[in-house]
């Protein structure tokens, strides 16, 4: 009787390994996990996550035994399309078998995926129909509140947060690029004093601004900032999948390492998301 080849009896090259990791365990620092509400997962570019929400109508006072007027609760939805972030590496089998190579490559892939995901989450240009993915980064979401430039003091940022709160937002984070954060850290209590408005910064335990945690990331456009209500940002986040195979590079006696992560996001109420810029007035004064 002829033998039947199975994954148990065949060589490893004929049954490439696939490992799946929960995103919060593998890429916990990714901004989409910190600054959005994960509402589901999607497989494929065409399917979408539909998130329902209600546009509240106003309530009123009524006299005893008086008839109530009918109000309208707007039953709406926001659609989240996803895109796949990935990376493919090729190394010789001799190199792959060296001690530490597999672990270092795994860490490198994680860093690359986080970097690309963060950049897209913040600055990705909006897709032009009929293309729907990758979705627009938060800086490019239509309808977001645009604050005045923050220059010399924090008044414009205070006003922006007040506007967002007036729109029903509960801001959870401020996101800045390193240069913008440095400009804010150099703000002085007055032109005549060297004391910084945000403190000396020699023993910061946590970056905070106006009582909100600050995330500083090079993924943000220079001189730009966001005030985010994570409850207003909904997302679809899949597992991080890592696969190795000798198939594609069999003739080269090499191994391929591929990692993918499918993510997507959208904003339920854009007027609860704020954008602003940071300007360094010290350059003008000098």
N, C-alpha and C positions, 0 to 999 in steps of 0.2 A: 504494500500500500504506500502510495506517495505521501511524503510528509507535507503537512500544511504549515506554511510560515505564519507565525504570529508575532506580535510585538514582544512576547516573552522570549521567543527563540531567535529573533533576528538581531543583527548587529545594531549598535547604537546609531549608526548613520542612517538607518532606515526607520528610526522612531525618535525623531528629535524631541528633546525635552522642552516642556513649557511650564513655566512657573508663574503663578498669579499671586499678587500681593495686594492687600487692602491699602488704598491710597494713604489713609491717615497714618499707617504704620511705616510706609516707605518714603513718602514725600510730605511729611507733616507740616513743613514750612511753606508749602505752596500757598500763594495768596488766595486762590479760589477756595481753599479749605478754611482760611482764616477770616475772609471778608465776604462770604456769601452763605446762604442757607441751602445746603445740599438737599435736593428734593427728589432725586431719583437717579436712574442710570439708563443710558440709551446705547444701542449697538447699531452703527451705520450712520451715514451722512443724511439719509432721507428721513428716517423716523424722527419725531420730535417729542419732547416732554411738554405736555400742556399743563400749566399751573393755573388753577382757578383762583380768582379773588373777587371781592365784592366792593363796588364803589358805594360807600355809605351815603344814604340820604339823611336829611336833617329831621330830628324829632321836634315836637312842639308841645306846648301846654294846651290842655283842653278843659273847658268848664265841665262840671259834673253833669253827666247824662247827655253831653253834647256829642254829636257824631264826629268820628275821626275822618280826616282827609286821607286819601290814599297816597302813600309815598312809593317811590320806585327805588328798589335796591338793584343797582346795575350788576348783573352777573357777567363778569368778564374773565378773560384768560390772557396769559402771556405765554408765548411759545419759545421753548429753548431748543435750539439746534446745537449739535455737537461737532467737534472736529477731533482728529486723531493726531496727537503729538508722538513722534517716533524718532528712533535713531538706530542705525545699523552699523556695527563695527566688524572689521575683519582682522583676524590675527592668525599667524601661523600656529599649527598645532603644537610645535615645540615651545613657542612663547606662551601659549594658553596653558600649557602644563607646568610652567614655572610657578614656584610657590608665590602666592599673593597676587598673581595676575588676574585671576577671575574676580577676586574681591575688589581690587582696585578698579577694574573695568566696570563692575557693578556700581560702585560709587560714582564713577565718572558719568555713567549713563543717567543716574539719578539726578546729578547736578545739571546735566544738559536738559533733561526733561523739565525740571523745575524752572530753569532759566527761560526756556521757550514758553512754558505755560504762563509764567508771571508776566512776560512781555505781552503776550496775547491778551491776557485778562485785563491789562491796563491800557494798552496802546494800539491794539489791532484795529486797522481801518475797517469801516463798515462794509460788508459785502454788497455788491451791486447785483440786483436781481437778474436772472433767476437764482443766482448763487445765494446760499443762505449760511454757509459756514466757511471758515471760522467766524464766530459772531463778533460784533463790534466790541472793542475794548471799552472799559468804563469811561475813559476820557472822551470817547467818540459816540456815546449814547445820546441820541436825539432827545431833547426835552429836559436835560439835566439843568439844574440851576447854576448859572455862571456868576461867580462872585467877582468883585472888583480886585485888582491886583493888591497883593499884600506887600506893602512897601513902607519901611520905617517904623511901623507899629502893627499891632494885631487887630486893629479896628475892623478892617475889611473882612477878616476871617470870623470875627465875632458876629458881624452882621450876617454873613453867609450861614453860619450855624443857626442863628435866630430865624432866618428865612426857612431853612429846612425844617426846623422844629415847628414853625407855623404851618408847614405843609403836612404835618403829622409824622415827621421822621423822628427816630430816636438814634442819632448818630452814634456809631460804635467805634469807628476808626478814622484816623487821618493818615493818609499815605503820601509820602514825599520822596523825592529823589535826594541823594546825599548832598548835592549842592544847595538845593532849596532848604534842607534842614540846617545846613551850616549857616546860611544867611539868617535864618530865624534865630539861631543860637548866638549870633553876633549882635542882635538888636540890643541897644543900650536903653537904660531907664530914662536917660535924657542926654542931649548932645554934650552936656558939660561933664558927664560922669562916664567912667569906664565899666561900671557895673552892668552886667548883661541882664536883659529883661527876663530871660528864662533861667537864670541862675548860673553859677560858675561852671557847673558841669563836671566837677572833678570827682564826684562820687555818685553819679546817676545810677539808681537801681532800675529804673524803668523810664523809657522815653514817653513823656506825656506832654500834651499841649491843650490848654483850656479844658483840663480834666478828662481828655480823651487819649487813649493809647495811640502812639505814633509808630507807624511802620515805615522804615527808611529802606528803600530798595533801588538799586541801579536800573531795574526794569522800568521805572517811571521816567517819562520824558523830562529832560532838564528844565528846572524852573517851574514845574507843574505840580499841582497837588490835588487831592481828592478828599472830600468828606463823605464817608460811606455809612449808610445804615444797612448792616448786613442782612436785616430782615427784608429789605427791599430788593436785594440781589439774590435771585434764585439760580440754582445751578444743577447740572447733571454731571455726575462724576463716576467713572468706572474704575475698575481695578487696574493696577499697573501690571502689565504682562511682559514677561521676559522669556525669550526662547533662544536656544542654541541649536545649531545645525551644521553638519559638514557637507550637506547636499550641494549648495550653490558653489562652494569653493573646493569640491572634491578633488578636482584635477590639480589644485594648488596645495593640497594637504593642509588646508586652513579651516578655521572655524568661524562661523558667523554668529554674532551676538546681536539680537534684535530686541528692542524695548518699545512698547507702545502704551499710550495713556489717552483715553477718550474723555474729553471734557467739553462743557458748554455752559453758557450763562446768559441771563437777560435781566432786565430791571423791571420790576412790577410797576412801580410808580416813579418814573424818572425825576419828578420834582422833589424826590427825597434823596437825590444824589447831587452833590455839589462839586464843582470844579473851580480851581483858582490858580493863579500864577504868583510866583514870588520874585520880587525885584530887589536887587542889591543897590541901595542908594549910596552906599559908601564909595562906590566907584565914581559916582557923579561928584561927590563932595571932595574927592581927592583931585 
